Amino acid sequence: MRASPIGGQLAASARARWGSILAGIAISALSLWLLLRQIDFVQVRSAVAQARWWWLLPALALYFLSLSVRAWRWRWLLMGVRPLNWRQVWPVTAMGYAGNVLLPSRLGELLRAMLLGRRGVHVSAALGSIATERVLDGLTTVGIVLLAGYSLPRSAPPWLTMAIRTAGILFLGGLLTLWLALAFRPAVTAVLARWTGRFAWLKGPASWSDHFLDGLATLRSPGFLMRAVGITLLGWLITAVEYWVVLQAFNLNLSLAAAAFAVSAIGLSTAIPAAPGYVGTQELAGVTMLGLYGVPGEVALGASITFHLIEMLPIATPLAF
């Protein structure tokens, strides 16, 4: 008996998913090893003991404000699929971000797409809007890093320049790919229609592909797209202020431009496969970026862990229990 083509695809997808999970865990373990081998934990404890913890109250408020702005952006990106109000989108956004903390391979994105499906939006269309989100986030953080790079006390090391350029090319390529898929939608639909006529099992994937393109509708309108870009920039600027506040808690008087540079680079690091919650990779990125400004590794680690916990605990804790 021949195996079902769909069954083979699902098996291949499961193997790829497990491969991604194992690779993420390995990269997180390597990041932690690279980080911990250069850290004196007595000095970390001293830095934490001297922190001004009352600064964390405005940091928490800014975190929830940035999350609200991201929910607003997602609502805007979904306008071409189904108009939803902010109260419908915000809890789904929060649970999706919590899922990214608790689940491997950014499965929180799939979680919020499935949750949005209960509000009448096709899961694949929701995934299309999320793909647009991720590309906009990537391009915005690359732009902030380039603009705020002047705050570095010395010229950026060659590896950082190469990494920024590579990220910019990848995210521009992603945006171009999504736009081309939408621009040539009639041709793609016609080709899929011919193939589904021959192979019935292709009807499901073809339908999902069509709904996915619905989720890219914002890309058809320059006005809608620019609005989404503006909201994305606002969200990242709020996150930069949040990071700057955390740095103040650790008595690090860096400029807001320096905080924007560091936190945007940390944001780019989340594109690297990692264990759930980006454990290890985010801390290594934080210590490395702050080190460019002369911040001792022990103080940078304390600030990085604190910022990471602020980004994780408020939304992940309720979902975990």
C-alpha positions as CSV (number, residue, x, y, z in Angstrom):
1,M,0.0,0.0,0.0
2,R,1.4,3.4,-1.0
3,A,1.7,6.0,1.8
4,S,-0.6,9.0,1.6
5,P,1.2,12.1,0.3
6,I,-0.3,14.2,3.1
7,G,0.9,11.6,5.6
8,G,4.4,11.9,4.2
9,Q,4.3,15.7,4.4
10,L,3.2,15.6,8.0
11,A,5.9,13.2,8.9
12,A,8.5,15.4,7.2
13,S,7.1,18.4,9.0
14,A,7.3,16.7,12.3
15,R,10.9,15.7,11.7
16,A,11.8,19.2,10.7
17,R,10.1,20.6,13.8
18,W,12.0,18.3,16.1
19,G,15.2,19.1,14.4
20,S,14.5,22.8,14.9
21,I,13.7,22.2,18.6
22,L,16.9,20.2,19.2
23,A,19.0,22.8,17.3
24,G,17.5,25.6,19.4
25,I,18.3,23.8,22.7
26,A,21.9,23.2,21.5
27,I,22.4,26.8,20.5
28,S,21.0,28.0,23.9
29,A,23.3,25.6,25.7
30,L,26.3,26.9,23.7
31,S,25.3,30.5,24.4
32,L,25.1,29.8,28.1
33,W,28.4,28.1,28.1
34,L,30.1,31.0,26.3
35,L,28.5,33.4,28.7
36,L,29.1,31.7,32.0
37,R,32.7,30.9,31.4
38,Q,33.5,34.6,31.5
39,I,31.3,35.7,34.4
40,D,32.2,36.1,38.1
41,F,29.0,35.4,39.9
42,V,30.1,37.1,43.1
43,Q,30.2,40.4,41.1
44,V,26.8,39.6,39.6
45,R,25.3,39.2,43.0
46,S,26.9,42.5,44.1
47,A,25.4,44.3,41.0
48,V,22.0,42.9,41.7
49,A,22.2,43.9,45.4
50,Q,23.0,47.5,44.4
51,A,20.2,47.7,41.9
52,R,17.5,50.3,42.4
53,W,14.5,48.0,42.1
54,W,11.8,50.7,42.1
55,W,12.8,51.5,38.5
56,L,11.2,48.2,37.6
57,L,7.7,49.6,38.2
58,P,7.9,52.0,35.2
59,A,9.7,49.3,33.2
60,L,6.7,46.9,33.7
61,A,4.2,49.7,32.7
62,L,6.2,50.3,29.6
63,Y,6.3,46.6,28.8
64,F,2.5,46.4,28.9
65,L,2.3,49.6,26.8
66,S,4.5,48.1,24.1
67,L,2.5,44.9,24.1
68,S,-0.7,47.0,23.7
69,V,0.9,48.8,20.7
70,R,1.8,45.5,19.1
71,A,-1.8,44.3,19.5
72,W,-2.9,47.5,17.9
73,R,-0.6,46.8,15.0
74,W,-1.9,43.3,14.5
75,R,-5.4,44.6,14.5
76,W,-4.4,47.0,11.8
77,L,-2.7,44.3,9.7
78,L,-5.9,42.2,10.0
79,M,-8.2,44.9,8.6
80,G,-8.0,43.4,5.1
81,V,-9.1,40.0,6.5
82,R,-11.7,40.8,9.2
83,P,-12.2,44.0,11.3
84,L,-11.7,43.2,14.9
85,N,-11.7,45.5,17.9
86,W,-8.7,46.0,20.2
87,R,-10.3,44.0,23.1
88,Q,-10.6,41.0,20.8
89,V,-7.0,41.1,19.6
90,W,-5.1,42.1,22.8
91,P,-5.6,38.9,24.9
92,V,-4.8,36.7,21.8
93,T,-1.6,38.8,21.3
94,A,-0.6,38.3,25.0
95,M,-1.2,34.6,24.9
96,G,0.8,34.3,21.7
97,Y,3.8,36.1,23.2
98,A,3.4,33.9,26.3
99,G,3.5,30.9,24.1
100,N,6.7,32.0,22.5
101,V,8.2,32.0,26.1
102,L,6.9,28.6,27.1
103,L,7.0,26.7,23.8
104,P,9.9,25.9,21.4
105,S,10.4,27.1,17.8
106,R,8.1,30.2,18.3
107,L,5.0,28.0,18.5
108,G,3.4,30.9,20.2
109,E,2.8,32.4,16.7
110,L,0.8,29.3,15.7
111,L,-1.0,29.4,19.1
112,R,-2.3,33.0,18.5
113,A,-3.3,32.1,14.9
114,M,-5.4,29.2,16.3
115,L,-6.9,31.4,19.0
116,L,-7.8,34.0,16.5
117,G,-9.5,31.3,14.4
118,R,-12.1,31.2,17.2
119,R,-12.9,34.8,16.3
120,G,-13.7,34.0,12.7
121,V,-10.3,34.5,11.1
122,H,-8.9,31.6,9.1
123,V,-5.7,30.3,10.8
124,S,-3.7,30.6,7.6
125,A,-4.8,34.2,7.1
126,A,-3.7,35.0,10.7
127,L,-0.4,33.4,9.9
128,G,0.0,35.6,6.9
129,S,-0.5,38.7,9.0
130,I,2.0,37.3,11.6
131,A,4.5,36.8,8.8
132,T,4.1,40.4,7.8
133,E,4.6,41.4,11.5
134,R,7.8,39.5,11.8
135,V,9.3,41.1,8.6
136,L,8.3,44.6,9.8
137,D,9.8,43.9,13.2
138,G,13.1,42.7,11.5
139,L,13.3,45.7,9.2
140,T,12.5,48.2,12.0
141,T,15.1,46.8,14.3
142,V,17.8,46.8,11.6
143,G,16.9,50.4,10.9
144,I,17.1,51.4,14.5
145,V,20.5,49.6,14.9
146,L,21.8,51.5,11.9
147,L,20.5,54.9,13.1
148,A,21.5,54.4,16.7
149,G,24.9,53.0,15.8
150,Y,26.5,56.4,16.2
151,S,26.2,56.0,19.9
152,L,28.9,53.4,20.0
153,P,32.0,54.7,21.7
154,R,34.1,53.2,18.8
155,S,33.4,51.9,15.4
156,A,31.4,48.7,15.3
157,P,33.4,45.4,15.1
158,P,33.4,43.8,11.6
159,W,31.3,40.8,12.8
160,L,28.5,43.1,14.0
161,T,28.5,45.1,10.8
162,M,28.3,41.9,8.8
163,A,25.5,40.5,11.0
164,I,23.4,43.7,10.6
165,R,23.9,43.7,6.8
166,T,22.9,40.1,6.6
167,A,19.8,40.6,8.7
168,G,18.8,43.6,6.6
169,I,19.2,41.6,3.4
170,L,17.2,38.6,4.8
171,F,14.3,40.7,6.0
172,L,14.2,42.8,2.8
173,G,14.1,39.5,0.9
174,G,11.3,38.3,3.1
175,L,9.3,41.4,2.5
176,L,9.9,41.1,-1.3
177,T,8.9,37.5,-1.3
178,L,5.6,38.2,0.5
179,W,4.9,41.1,-1.8
180,L,5.6,39.1,-5.0
181,A,3.4,36.3,-3.7
182,L,0.6,38.8,-3.3
183,A,1.3,40.6,-6.6
184,F,1.3,37.3,-8.6
185,R,-1.7,35.9,-6.7
186,P,-3.9,35.3,-9.8
187,A,-1.1,33.4,-11.6
188,V,-0.4,31.3,-8.5
189,T,-4.1,30.6,-8.0
190,A,-4.5,29.5,-11.6
191,V,-1.5,27.1,-11.3
192,L,-2.9,25.7,-8.1
193,A,-6.3,25.3,-9.6
194,R,-4.8,23.1,-12.4
195,W,-2.9,20.9,-10.0
196,T,-5.8,20.5,-7.6
197,G,-7.9,19.3,-10.5
198,R,-5.5,16.5,-11.0
199,F,-4.6,15.7,-7.3
200,A,-7.5,16.0,-4.9
201,W,-5.2,16.0,-1.9
202,L,-3.8,19.4,-2.9
203,K,-7.1,21.1,-2.3
204,G,-6.5,21.6,1.4
205,P,-3.0,23.1,1.0
206,A,-4.2,25.2,-1.9
207,S,-7.0,26.6,0.3
208,W,-4.6,27.4,3.1
209,S,-2.2,29.1,0.7
210,D,-5.1,31.3,-0.6
211,H,-6.1,32.3,2.9
212,F,-2.4,33.0,3.8
213,L,-2.3,35.5,1.0
214,D,-5.5,37.1,2.4
215,G,-3.4,37.8,5.5
216,L,-0.9,39.8,3.4
217,A,-3.6,42.2,2.2
218,T,-1.9,45.2,4.0
219,L,1.0,45.0,1.5
220,R,-1.3,46.0,-1.3
221,S,-1.9,49.5,0.2
222,P,1.1,51.8,0.7
223,G,-1.0,53.8,3.2
224,F,-1.9,50.8,5.3
225,L,1.7,49.6,5.1
226,M,3.2,52.9,6.2
227,R,0.7,53.0,9.1
228,A,1.8,49.5,10.2
229,V,5.5,50.6,9.9
230,G,4.8,53.7,12.0
231,I,3.1,51.6,14.7
232,T,6.0,49.1,14.6
233,L,8.5,51.9,15.1
234,L,6.4,53.2,18.1
235,G,6.4,49.8,19.7
236,W,10.1,49.4,19.4
237,L,10.8,53.0,20.7
238,I,8.7,52.2,23.8
239,T,10.7,49.0,24.3
240,A,13.9,51.0,24.0
241,V,12.7,53.3,26.8
242,E,11.8,50.2,28.8
243,Y,15.3,48.9,28.4
244,W,16.8,52.3,29.3
245,V,14.8,52.3,32.5
246,V,16.2,48.8,33.4
247,L,19.7,50.1,32.8
248,Q,19.0,53.0,35.2
249,A,18.0,50.4,37.8
250,F,21.5,49.0,37.5
251,N,23.1,52.5,37.7
252,L,24.1,52.4,34.0
253,N,23.9,56.0,32.7
254,L,23.8,55.1,29.0
255,S,22.0,57.3,26.5
256,L,18.6,56.4,25.1
257,A,20.3,55.9,21.7
258,A,22.6,53.3,23.3
259,A,19.6,51.6,24.8
260,A,17.8,51.6,21.5
261,F,20.8,50.1,19.7
262,A,21.3,47.4,22.3
263,V,17.7,46.3,22.6
264,S,17.2,46.3,18.8
265,A,20.2,44.1,18.5
266,I,18.8,41.8,21.2
267,G,15.5,41.8,19.3
268,L,17.3,40.6,16.2
269,S,18.9,37.8,18.2
270,T,15.5,36.2,18.8
271,A,15.5,35.2,15.1
272,I,18.3,32.7,16.1
273,P,16.9,29.2,17.0
274,A,16.9,28.8,20.7
275,A,15.3,27.0,23.6
276,P,11.8,28.2,24.8
277,G,12.0,31.8,26.0
278,Y,15.2,32.5,24.0
279,V,17.1,31.5,27.2
280,G,20.8,32.0,26.7
281,T,20.8,33.6,23.4
282,Q,19.1,36.8,24.7
283,E,21.5,37.0,27.7
284,L,24.5,36.5,25.5
285,A,23.3,39.2,23.1
286,G,22.6,41.6,25.9
287,V,26.0,41.2,27.6
288,T,27.7,41.5,24.2
289,M,25.9,44.7,23.2
290,L,26.4,46.4,26.5
291,G,30.0,45.3,26.5
292,L,30.5,47.5,23.4
293,Y,29.7,50.5,25.7
294,G,32.2,49.3,28.3
295,V,29.7,47.8,30.7
296,P,31.3,45.0,32.8
297,G,29.9,41.6,31.9
298,E,28.6,40.9,35.4
299,V,26.5,44.1,35.5
300,A,25.4,43.6,32.0
301,L,24.3,40.0,32.8
302,G,22.2,41.3,35.8
303,A,20.5,43.9,33.7
304,S,20.0,41.4,30.8
305,I,18.4,38.8,33.1
306,T,16.2,41.5,34.7
307,F,15.0,42.8,31.3
308,H,14.4,39.2,30.1
309,L,12.3,38.4,33.2
310,I,10.2,41.6,32.7
311,E,9.5,40.4,29.1
312,M,8.7,36.9,30.2
313,L,7.0,36.6,33.6
314,P,4.0,39.0,33.5
315,I,2.4,37.1,30.6
316,A,3.9,33.6,30.8
317,T,3.1,33.0,34.5
318,P,-0.7,33.0,34.2
319,L,-0.6,30.8,31.1
320,A,1.8,28.3,32.7
321,F,-0.7,27.8,35.6
